[in-house]
């Protein structure tokens, strides 16, 4: 897949095009431009560092939404092994926006669930753009209980702009489905890890996000509302989304400082879409480490720590 550059990446693309032209010219004229090529490559490396090491919250949101990022099924099939999909909520239907099943992570058998987007229009329509219906959250609940019954750890991957707000979804009680999941995840008697791999939007993310450890990829975001939605409410126009993104404190670093999450998983320079193998490896290593730590804690202590963790969120002091 040819990567489409984001607006702030265009200076890098322009330099890379100049480098490619310089190399073509060198081959066509048989003139040695090695010094100029090395100088251009050094300039490209420095430009990448200048841009990617000082990203704004809005730029990170744009990277989080990049269609070439690894999606949930990529992680299930490549970071995990032996993924076996389980379908349906046993009540209404199978939600294609919320795949899940059994998988193995470094010899540890676990139950996995996550939001799945599509890379093209046809697949996005099938996956509902990663916006799950009530049956998706009820399938997640079924798999949570399966994990508890067989004493398997539960891992969820979050990547959604939000739960689906359509009429059918409301008729089938989307808010109730999410609320039940929040309650049940809080008392689930098995180790749980949630990872925000892209977008972490509102209740759609929380519906599978109440866990012993909440992790975020470096260029993901986690927020009560999208920057565009916030801008439309506060500034009456979506053009203020960059300002809203900064105000919402939705980046991984911000949320780690606020103790909403437990760890930031590093991404390759430029984002996970630039190097899938490195992104998959980083997530695999982080999740396996947390599962090892959690599995060593007695269940009663684990549940007490989980309760205390969420009681601490939102505590602020002012001077």
SERO-4910 file (N, C-alpha, C, O; in steps of 0.05 Angstrom, whole numbers):
BEGIN
 pado doro    nc1    nc2    nc3   cac1   cac2   cac3    cc1    cc2    cc3    oc1    oc2    oc3
  Unk    A     17    -24      0      0      0      0     18     25      0     35     28     17
  Unk    A     13     43    -19     27     68    -20     16     87      2     -8     92      3
  Unk    A     35     96     19     26    113     41     20    141     31     36    154     17
  Unk    A     -4    151     38    -11    178     32      0    197     54     -7    194     77
  Unk    A     16    217     47     27    234     67      6    252     80    -12    262     66
  Unk    A      9    257    106     -7    276    119      4    304    114     27    307    104
  Unk    A    -12    324    119     -4    352    112     24    359    124     40    371    110
  Unk    A     28    353    149     53    360    162     77    343    153    100    350    159
  Unk    A     71    322    138     93    304    128    103    313    101    122    301     91
  Unk    A     90    332     88     97    340     61    126    350     58    138    344     37
  Unk    A    138    364     77    166    371     75    184    347     72    204    348     57
  Unk    A    178    325     86    193    301     84    190    289     56    210    280     44
  Unk    A    166    288     46    160    276     20    175    292     -2    186    280    -20
  Unk    A    175    318      0    189    335    -20    219    329    -20    231    328    -41
  Unk    A    231    326      3    259    320      5    265    292     -6    285    288    -20
  Unk    A    247    273     -1    251    246    -11    249    245    -42    263    230    -55
  Unk    A    231    262    -53    228    263    -82    254    276    -94    263    267   -115
  Unk    A    265    296    -81    290    308    -91    313    288    -89    329    287   -107
  Unk    A    313    272    -68    334    252    -66    332    231    -88    351    223   -101
  Unk    A    307    222    -93    303    202   -115    311    214   -142    323    200   -158
  Unk    A    305    239   -147    312    253   -172    342    255   -174    354    251   -196
  Unk    A    356    261   -152    385    263   -152    397    236   -159    417    235   -174
  Unk    A    387    214   -148    397    187   -154    392    180   -183    410    168   -196
  Unk    A    369    187   -193    363    181   -222    382    196   -240    393    185   -259
  Unk    A    386    221   -233    404    238   -249    433    227   -249    447    228   -269
  Unk    A    441    217   -225    468    206   -223    472    181   -240    492    178   -253
  Unk    A    451    164   -241    452    140   -258    451    147   -287    465    134   -304
  Unk    A    435    167   -294    431    173   -323    456    187   -335    462    182   -358
  Unk    A    470    203   -318    493    218   -329    520    205   -321    541    215   -329
  Unk    A    519    184   -305    543    171   -295    562    190   -280    586    188   -282
  Unk    A    550    209   -266    565    228   -249    561    220   -220    539    213   -212
  Unk    A    583    221   -205    582    213   -177    571    236   -159    583    257   -157
  Unk    A    547    230   -148    535    250   -130    533    239   -101    515    246    -86
  Unk    A    552    222    -94    550    208    -68    550    228    -45    535    225    -25
  Unk    A    567    249    -47    568    269    -25    541    283    -22    531    287      0
  Unk    A    529    291    -45    503    305    -44    482    286    -34    464    295    -19
  Unk    A    483    260    -42    463    241    -33    464    237     -3    444    237     11
  Unk    A    489    235      8    492    231     37    482    256     52    469    254     73
  Unk    A    488    280     41    479    304     53    448    306     53    436    315     73
  Unk    A    436    298     31    406    298     29    394    278     48    374    284     61
  Unk    A    406    254     50    395    234     69    397    243     98    379    238    113
  Unk    A    419    257    104    422    267    131    401    289    137    390    290    159
  Unk    A    395    305    117    375    326    120    347    314    123    331    324    139
  Unk    A    342    292    109    316    278    111    313    267    139    292    270    152
  Unk    A    334    254    149    333    242    176    328    263    197    312    260    216
  Unk    A    342    286    195    339    308    214    311    320    212    299    326    233
  Unk    A    300    323    188    273    333    184    252    315    197    233    324    210
  Unk    A    256    289    194    237    270    206    238    272    237    217    273    249
  Unk    A    262    275    248    264    277    277    251    303    286    237    304    307
  Unk    A    256    325    271    244    351    279    214    350    279    201    362    296
  Unk    A    203    336    259    173    335    257    161    315    276    143    322    291
  Unk    A    171    290    276    158    269    292    164    270    322    148    259    337
  Unk    A    185    283    330    190    285    358    177    310    371    180    315    395
  Unk    A    163    325    355    149    349    367    121    351    355    111    373    348
  Unk    A    107    328    353     80    327    342     60    341    361     62    339    385
  Unk    A     41    355    349     19    367    365     -2    345    370     -2    325    357
  Unk    A    -19    350    390    -41    330    395    -57    325    369    -64    302    364
  Unk    A    -63    345    354    -80    341    330    -65    325    309    -77    308    295
  Unk    A    -39    328    307    -23    312    288    -23    283    297    -23    265    280
  Unk    A    -22    278    323    -23    250    333    -50    238    327    -52    214    321
  Unk    A    -71    254    329    -98    244    322    -98    235    293   -110    214    286
  Unk    A    -86    251    275    -85    244    247    -70    219    242    -78    202    225
  Unk    A    -48    215    257    -32    190    254    -49    166    264    -49    145    253
  Unk    A    -63    170    287    -80    149    298   -101    139    279   -109    116    280
  Unk    A   -110    157    261   -131    150    242   -120    140    215   -135    134    197
  Unk    A    -93    139    212    -82    131    186    -91    104    178    -90     85    193
  Unk    A   -100    102    153   -112     76    144    -91     54    140    -99     31    137
  Unk    A    -66     61    141    -45     40    138    -34     30    164    -17     13    165
  Unk    A    -45     41    187    -36     30    213    -45      1    216    -65     -7    204
  Unk    A    -30    -15    232    -40    -42    238    -66    -41    252    -70    -25    271
  Unk    A    -85    -58    244   -111    -59    257   -112    -83    275    -94    -99    276
  Unk    A   -135    -86    289   -138   -107    308   -132   -135    297   -117   -150    309
  Unk    A   -143   -142    274   -138   -168    263   -109   -172    255    -99   -195    255
  Unk    A    -95   -151    248    -66   -153    243    -51   -162    268    -34   -179    267
  Unk    A    -59   -150    290    -46   -158    316    -54   -186    323    -37   -202    332
  Unk    A    -79   -193    321    -88   -220    328    -73   -241    312    -66   -263    322
  Unk    A    -68   -236    286    -56   -256    269    -26   -256    268    -14   -275    260
  Unk    A    -14   -233    276     15   -231    274     30   -227    301     51   -239    305
  Unk    A     18   -212    319     31   -209    346     24   -233    363     40   -243    378
  Unk    A     -1   -243    361    -10   -267    374     -6   -290    354      0   -286    331
  Unk    A    -10   -315    364     -9   -338    346    -34   -355    351    -46   -354    373
  Unk    A    -41   -371    331    -64   -390    334    -91   -377    339   -107   -388    353
  Unk    A    -95   -353    328   -120   -339    332   -144   -355    320   -143   -363    297
  Unk    A   -163   -361    337   -188   -375    328   -212   -357    335   -218   -352    358
  Unk    A   -225   -347    314   -247   -329    317   -272   -343    329   -278   -365    322
  Unk    A   -285   -329    348   -311   -338    359   -332   -317    351   -327   -293    353
  Unk    A   -355   -326    342   -374   -308    330   -400   -306    346   -408   -325    360
  Unk    A   -413   -282    345   -440   -279    355   -442   -273    384   -425   -281    400
  Unk    A   -464   -260    392   -469   -254    420   -490   -273    432   -496   -270    456
  Unk    A   -500   -292    416   -520   -312    425   -547   -298    431   -564   -310    444
  Unk    A   -550   -273    422   -575   -259    427   -587   -247    401   -611   -248    397
  Unk    A   -569   -236    384   -579   -222    360   -563   -228    335   -574   -238    315
  Unk    A   -537   -222    335   -522   -225    311   -492   -225    317   -484   -222    340
  Unk    A   -476   -229    296   -447   -226    299   -439   -199    288   -444   -193    265
  Unk    A   -426   -183    305   -418   -156    297   -390   -157    284   -370   -163    298
  Unk    A   -388   -151    258   -363   -152    244   -344   -130    253   -320   -131    247
  Unk    A   -354   -109    267   -337    -88    277   -322    -96    303   -305    -81    312
  Unk    A   -329   -120    314   -317   -128    339   -309   -158    338   -322   -175    349
  Unk    A   -286   -164    323   -278   -192    323   -264   -200    349   -253   -183    363
  Unk    A   -266   -225    355   -253   -235    379   -251   -265    379   -262   -278    361
  Unk    A   -238   -276    398   -235   -305    399   -213   -314    418   -206   -300    437
  Unk    A   -201   -337    412   -179   -348    428   -152   -344    413   -151   -345    388
  Unk    A   -131   -339    428   -105   -335    416    -84   -342    436    -90   -346    460
  Unk    A    -59   -343    427    -36   -349    445    -16   -326    443    -10   -317    421
  Unk    A     -6   -317    465     14   -296    466     38   -306    482     37   -309    506
  Unk    A     59   -313    467     83   -324    479     77   -347    498     85   -347    521
  Unk    A     64   -367    487     57   -392    501     34   -389    522     27   -408    535
  Unk    A     24   -364    525      2   -360    544    -24   -358    529    -28   -340    513
  Unk    A    -42   -377    534    -69   -377    521    -86   -355    532    -86   -352    557
  Unk    A   -100   -340    515   -117   -318    525   -141   -314    507   -143   -325    485
  Unk    A   -160   -298    517   -183   -290    501   -179   -262    493   -171   -245    508
  Unk    A   -184   -256    467   -179   -230    456   -204   -219    442   -221   -233    432
  Unk    A   -207   -192    442   -229   -178    429   -218   -151    420   -199   -141    432
  Unk    A   -231   -139    400   -222   -113    392   -239   -101    370   -255   -115    357
  Unk    A   -237    -75    366   -251    -61    344   -235    -65    319   -211    -64    319
  Unk    A   -250    -69    297   -237    -72    271   -248    -52    250   -272    -52    246
  Unk    A   -230    -36    239   -238    -18    217   -232    -31    190   -221    -53    189
  Unk    A   -238    -17    168   -231    -27    142   -212     -7    128   -212     16    135
  Unk    A   -196    -17    110   -177      0     96   -189     13     71   -178     32     60
  Unk    A   -211      2     61   -224     13     38   -254     13     43   -264      2     62
  Unk    A   -269     27     25   -297     31     30   -313      6     34   -329      4     52
  Unk    A   -309    -15     17   -324    -39     19   -320    -53     47   -339    -61     60
  Unk    A   -295    -54     55   -289    -66     81   -299    -49    104   -308    -59    125
  Unk    A   -297    -22    101   -307     -4    122   -337     -7    125   -347     -6    148
  Unk    A   -352    -11    103   -381    -15    106   -386    -41    120   -405    -43    136
  Unk    A   -370    -62    114   -374    -88    128   -368    -85    158   -382    -97    174
  Unk    A   -347    -69    164   -338    -66    192   -352    -42    206   -346    -37    229
  Unk    A   -369    -29    192   -383     -5    203   -364     16    213   -369     29    232
  Unk    A   -341     19    198   -321     39    205   -310     36    233   -302     56    245
  Unk    A   -311     12    244   -301      7    270   -320     14    293   -312     14    316
  Unk    A   -345     21    286   -365     29    306   -383      5    312   -400     -2    296
  Unk    A   -379     -6    336   -394    -30    343   -423    -24    351   -429     -3    362
  Unk    A   -440    -44    346   -468    -43    354   -471    -57    381   -451    -68    391
  Unk    A   -494    -57    394   -497    -71    420   -488   -100    419   -476   -110    438
  Unk    A   -494   -114    397   -486   -142    395   -456   -146    396   -446   -167    405
  Unk    A   -441   -126    388   -412   -127    390   -403   -127    419   -386   -142    427
  Unk    A   -415   -109    435   -408   -108    463   -418   -132    479   -406   -141    498
  Unk    A   -441   -143    470   -451   -167    483   -434   -191    475   -431   -210    491
  Unk    A   -423   -192    451   -404   -213    444   -379   -210    462   -369   -230    472
  Unk    A   -370   -185    465   -347   -181    482   -352   -191    511   -335   -204    523
  Unk    A   -376   -186    521   -383   -195    548   -384   -226    549   -375   -238    568
  Unk    A   -394   -239    528   -394   -268    526   -365   -279    528   -360   -299    541
  Unk    A   -347   -266    513   -319   -275    513   -306   -269    540   -288   -284    549
  Unk    A   -313   -247    553   -302   -241    580   -310   -264    599   -293   -273    614
  Unk    A   -335   -271    598   -344   -293    616   -331   -319    610   -327   -336    627
  Unk    A   -326   -324    584   -312   -348    576   -283   -348    587   -274   -368    597
  Unk    A   -270   -325    586   -243   -322    597   -244   -328    627   -226   -342    637
  Unk    A   -263   -317    641   -266   -321    670   -271   -350    676   -259   -361    695
  Unk    A   -288   -363    661   -295   -391    666   -271   -409    664   -268   -427    680
  Unk    A   -255   -405    643   -232   -422    638   -205   -411    649   -184   -421    642
  Unk    A   -207   -389    665   -184   -377    678   -163   -369    658   -139   -375    661
  Unk    A   -172   -355    637   -154   -345    616   -153   -315    618   -174   -302    624
  Unk    A   -130   -302    614   -129   -273    614   -145   -262    591   -148   -275    570
  Unk    A   -154   -237    594   -171   -224    573   -156   -200    563   -149   -182    579
  Unk    A   -153   -198    537   -139   -175    524   -158   -162    504   -169   -175    487
  Unk    A   -160   -135    506   -177   -121    487   -161    -99    473   -144    -86    485
  Unk    A   -165    -96    447   -152    -76    431   -173    -56    422   -192    -63    409
  Unk    A   -168    -31    428   -188     -9    424   -180      8    400   -158     18    399
  Unk    A   -198     11    381   -193     27    358   -220     35    345   -228     23    325
  Unk    A   -233     55    357   -260     62    348   -265     92    352   -256    103    373
  Unk    A   -278    105    334   -286    133    339   -309    135    359   -314    156    370
  Unk    A   -322    112    364   -344    111    383   -364     89    376   -363     78    354
  Unk    A   -381     82    395   -402     62    389   -421     73    368   -424     97    366
  Unk    A   -433     55    353   -451     64    332   -476     77    343   -490     65    359
  Unk    A   -483    102    334   -505    117    346   -531    115    329   -549    131    332
  Unk    A   -533     95    311   -556     93    294   -582     84    308   -581     77    331
  Unk    A   -604     86    293   -630     80    305   -631     51    315   -640     45    337
  Unk    A   -622     32    298   -622      4    305   -606     -2    330   -614    -17    347
  Unk    A   -583     12    332   -566      9    355   -580     19    381   -578      6    402
  Unk    A   -593     41    378   -608     52    401   -632     34    408   -638     30    432
  Unk    A   -645     23    388   -668      5    394   -659    -20    409   -674    -31    425
  Unk    A   -635    -29    403   -624    -53    417   -608    -46    442   -594    -63    452
  Unk    A   -610    -20    450   -599    -12    477   -569    -12    478   -557    -26    494
  Unk    A   -557      5    461   -528      7    461   -517     17    488   -496      7    498
  Unk    A   -530     36    500   -520     47    526   -521     26    548   -503     25    564
  Unk    A   -542     10    548   -545    -12    568   -523    -33    564   -511    -43    583
  Unk    A   -517    -39    538   -497    -59    532   -469    -50    542   -454    -66    554
  Unk    A   -463    -25    538   -437    -14    547   -436    -13    577   -416    -20    589
  Unk    A   -458     -3    589   -459     -1    619   -455    -28    632   -441    -30    652
  Unk    A   -468    -49    621   -464    -76    633   -435    -84    631   -424    -96    650
  Unk    A   -422    -79    608   -394    -86    605   -376    -72    625   -358    -83    636
  Unk    A   -382    -46    630   -366    -31    650   -368    -44    677   -348    -48    691
  Unk    A   -392    -52    685   -396    -65    711   -382    -92    712   -368    -98    731
  Unk    A   -386   -108    691   -376   -135    691   -345   -136    689   -333   -153    701
  Unk    A   -333   -117    674   -304   -117    672   -292   -109    699   -270   -117    706
  Unk    A   -306    -93    715   -296    -85    741   -294   -108    760   -277   -108    778
  Unk    A   -311   -128    757   -311   -151    776   -303   -177    762   -306   -198    774
  Unk    A   -292   -176    738   -284   -200    724   -260   -213    738   -240   -200    743
  Unk    A   -263   -238    745   -243   -252    761   -222   -265    742   -219   -290    742
  Unk    A   -208   -249    728   -186   -258    711   -169   -233    704   -180   -211    702
  Unk    A   -143   -236    699   -127   -213    692   -136   -201    665   -143   -215    646
  Unk    A   -137   -174    664   -146   -161    639   -127   -138    631   -117   -124    648
  Unk    A   -122   -137    605   -105   -115    594   -119   -103    570   -129   -118    553
  Unk    A   -121    -77    569   -133    -63    547   -112    -45    534    -96    -33    548
  Unk    A   -111    -44    507    -92    -28    492   -106    -11    472   -121    -21    455
  Unk    A   -102     15    473   -112     33    453    -92     33    430    -70     43    434
  Unk    A   -100     23    407    -81     20    385    -85     42    364    -68     45    346
  Unk    A   -107     57    365   -112     78    346   -130     99    359   -121    116    374
  Unk    A   -155     98    351   -174    117    363   -187    104    388   -195     81    388
  Unk    A   -189    120    409   -203    111    433   -226    130    439   -223    148    455
  Unk    A   -249    126    425   -270    145    426   -292    138    446   -307    119    442
  Unk    A   -295    154    467   -318    155    484   -326    127    496   -309    111    501
  Unk    A   -353    123    499   -363     98    510   -357     74    492   -355     52    502
  Unk    A   -353     79    467   -346     57    449   -320     44    456   -316     20    453
  Unk    A   -301     61    466   -275     50    476   -278     39    504   -267     17    509
  Unk    A   -293     53    521   -295     43    549   -309     16    551   -305      1    570
  Unk    A   -326     10    532   -342    -15    532   -325    -40    533   -334    -61    541
  Unk    A   -299    -38    524   -280    -60    527   -254    -50    540   -233    -63    537
  Unk    A   -256    -27    554   -231    -15    563   -227    -14    593   -207     -3    602
  Unk    A   -244    -25    609   -240    -26    638   -223    -50    645   -232    -72    645
  Unk    A   -198    -45    651   -179    -67    654   -159    -62    677   -157    -39    687
  Unk    A   -145    -83    685   -124    -80    705   -102    -62    696    -91    -46    711
  Unk    A    -95    -64    670    -74    -47    658    -85    -36    632    -95    -51    615
  Unk    A    -84    -10    629    -92      3    604    -67     15    592    -54     32    604
  Unk    A    -61      7    567    -38     16    553    -47     31    528    -69     28    518
  Unk    A    -29     48    518    -35     63    493    -10     63    475     12     67    485
  Unk    A    -14     59    449      7     63    430     14     93    430     -4    110    435
  Unk    A     38    100    424     48    127    427     31    147    411     27    170    420
  Unk    A     22    139    387      7    158    370    -23    151    369    -36    157    349
  Unk    A    -33    140    390    -62    136    392    -74    159    409    -59    175    420
  Unk    A   -100    159    410   -113    179    428   -137    166    442   -149    147    432
  Unk    A   -144    177    466   -165    166    483   -180    189    494   -169    206    509
  Unk    A   -206    192    488   -220    216    495   -250    211    498   -261    193    486
  Unk    A   -263    228    514   -292    227    518   -307    235    493   -330    227    490
  Unk    A   -294    249    474   -307    258    450   -285    264    429   -262    269    437
  Unk    A   -292    262    404   -272    268    383   -266    297    383   -282    313    392
  Unk    A   -242    305    373   -236    334    372   -256    349    355   -262    372    361
  Unk    A   -265    337    333   -285    351    316   -311    355    331   -324    376    329
  Unk    A   -320    334    346   -345    337    362   -342    358    383   -361    374    387
  Unk    A   -319    359    397   -315    379    417   -315    407    405   -326    426    416
  Unk    A   -301    410    381   -300    436    368   -328    445    359   -334    469    361
  Unk    A   -344    426    350   -371    434    341   -388    444    364   -405    461    361
  Unk    A   -384    433    388   -399    441    412   -389    468    423   -404    486    428
  Unk    A   -362    470    426   -351    493    440   -346    517    421   -350    540    429
  Unk    A   -338    512    397   -331    533    378   -351    535    355   -349    553    338
  Unk    A   -370    517    354   -391    517    334   -380    512    306   -393    517    286
  Unk    A   -355    501    304   -344    495    278   -321    474    280   -305    476    298
  Unk    A   -321    455    262   -301    433    263   -273    443    257   -254    429    264
  Unk    A   -270    467    246   -243    477    239   -226    481    264   -201    484    262
  Unk    A   -239    482    287   -224    486    312   -216    460    325   -209    459    349
  Unk    A   -217    438    310   -209    412    320   -181    411    331   -177    399    352
  Unk    A   -161    424    319   -134    424    331   -133    436    359   -119    426    376
  Unk    A   -148    458    363   -149    470    389   -163    452    409   -155    449    432
  Unk    A   -184    439    400   -199    420    417   -181    396    425   -182    388    448
  Unk    A   -165    386    406   -148    364    412   -128    371    434   -122    355    451
  Unk    A   -117    395    433    -98    404    453   -112    407    480   -100    400    501
  Unk    A   -137    417    481   -151    422    506   -160    396    519   -162    395    543
  Unk    A   -166    376    503   -177    351    513   -156    333    528   -164    315    542
  Unk    A   -131    339    524   -110    323    537   -114    293    530   -115    276    547
  Unk    A   -115    288    504   -122    261    495    -99    244    486   -103    220    478
  Unk    A    -74    254    487    -52    239    477    -42    219    499    -49    222    522
  Unk    A    -26    200    491    -17    179    509      0    192    532     -3    184    555
  Unk    A     17    211    525     34    223    545     18    239    565     23    239    589
  Unk    A     -2    254    556    -20    269    574    -34    250    593    -36    256    617
  Unk    A    -45    228    582    -61    210    599    -44    194    618    -53    186    640
  Unk    A    -19    189    611     -1    176    629      5    195    653      6    186    676
  Unk    A      9    220    647     14    240    668    -10    243    686     -6    248    710
  Unk    A    -34    240    675    -58    242    691    -66    216    705    -85    215    720
  Unk    A    -49    195    700    -53    169    712    -79    155    703    -91    139    718
  Unk    A    -88    163    679   -112    149    667   -103    123    655   -118    103    655
  Unk    A    -78    122    644    -67     97    632    -42     89    648    -32    104    665
  Unk    A    -32     65    641    -10     55    657     17     54    642     38     52    654
  Unk    A     16     55    615     41     54    600     36     64    572     15     60    560
  Unk    A     57     77    561     57     85    532     75     66    517     98     63    524
  Unk    A     64     53    497     80     34    481     92     50    458     77     62    442
  Unk    A    119     50    455    131     66    434    124     55    406    120     31    402
  Unk    A    124     74    387    119     67    359    145     74    343    161     90    352
  Unk    A    148     62    320    170     69    302    168     99    295    146    110    295
  Unk    A    191    112    289    190    140    281    172    144    257    175    131    236
  Unk    A    152    162    261    133    167    240    106    153    244     87    160    230
  Unk    A    105    134    262     80    121    268     81     91    261     98     82    247
  Unk    A     62     76    272     61     47    269     57     39    240     66     17    232
  Unk    A     45     56    224     41     50    195     67     50    179     68     39    157
  Unk    A     88     62    190    113     63    176    129     36    179    145     30    162
  Unk    A    123     22    200    138     -3    205    120    -22    222    121    -22    246
  Unk    A    104    -38    208     85    -56    222    100    -76    240     91    -80    263
  Unk    A    122    -87    231    136   -107    247    145    -97    274    141   -110    294
  Unk    A    156    -72    274    165    -61    299    141    -55    318    143    -59    342
  Unk    A    119    -44    306     95    -38    322     84    -63    335     76    -64    358
  Unk    A     82    -85    319     71   -110    328     89   -121    351     79   -131    371
  Unk    A    115   -120    347    134   -130    367    132   -114    393    132   -126    415
  Unk    A    130    -88    391    128    -71    416    103    -77    432    104    -79    456
  Unk    A     80    -80    418     55    -87    431     57   -114    444     49   -118    467
  Unk    A     67   -133    429     69   -161    439     86   -162    465     78   -175    484
  Unk    A    108   -148    465    126   -148    488    113   -135    512    114   -146    535
  Unk    A     99   -113    508     87    -98    530     64   -114    542     62   -117    567
  Unk    A     46   -125    525     23   -140    535     32   -165    550     22   -172    571
  Unk    A     52   -180    539     62   -204    552     73   -198    579     69   -213    598
  Unk    A     88   -176    581    100   -168    607     79   -162    628     81   -171    651
  Unk    A     58   -148    620     37   -141    639     20   -166    647     12   -168    670
  Unk    A     16   -184    628      1   -208    635     17   -225    655      6   -237    673
  Unk    A     43   -226    651     60   -241    670     58   -229    698     56   -244    717
  Unk    A     59   -203    700     57   -189    726     30   -194    739     28   -200    762
  Unk    A      9   -192    723    -18   -194    734    -25   -223    742    -39   -227    762
  Unk    A    -14   -242    727    -20   -270    733     -8   -279    759    -16   -299    771
  Unk    A     12   -264    769     25   -272    794     10   -260    818     17   -266    841
  Unk    A    -11   -244    814    -26   -232    836    -51   -248    842    -66   -255    824
  Unk    A    -55   -255    867    -80   -270    875   -105   -254    866   -105   -230    866
  Unk    A   -126   -268    858   -149   -256    846   -162   -235    864   -170   -214    854
  Unk    A   -165   -241    889   -178   -222    907   -162   -196    909   -173   -174    909
  Unk    A   -135   -198    910   -118   -174    910   -120   -160    883   -119   -135    882
  Unk    A   -122   -175    861   -124   -163    834   -149   -146    832   -148   -124    822
  Unk    A   -172   -156    842   -197   -141    840   -196   -117    858   -207    -96    851
  Unk    A   -184   -119    882   -182    -96    900   -164    -74    887   -171    -51    889
  Unk    A   -143    -83    874   -125    -63    861   -139    -50    837   -135    -26    832
  Unk    A   -155    -66    823   -170    -55    800   -190    -34    809   -193    -12    797
  Unk    A   -204    -40    831   -223    -21    842   -209      5    851   -218     27    845
  Unk    A   -187      2    865   -172     25    874   -161     42    851   -160     66    853
  Unk    A   -153     28    830   -142     42    806   -163     62    795   -156     84    789
  Unk    A   -188     52    792   -208     70    780   -220     90    800   -231    110    792
  Unk    A   -217     84    826   -225    104    846   -206    128    845   -213    151    851
  Unk    A   -180    123    838   -160    144    837   -163    163    813   -155    186    814
  Unk    A   -175    152    791   -177    168    767   -195    192    772   -217    189    782
  Unk    A   -187    216    764   -203    239    767   -199    255    792   -213    275    797
  Unk    A   -179    247    808   -173    263    832   -154    286    825   -133    281    814
  Unk    A   -163    310    831   -146    333    826   -145    351    850   -164    352    866
  Unk    A   -124    366    853   -122    385    874   -114    412    862    -99    413    843
  Unk    A   -125    434    873   -119    460    862   -107    478    884   -113    475    907
  Unk    A    -91    497    875    -79    515    895    -88    543    891    -80    561    906
***
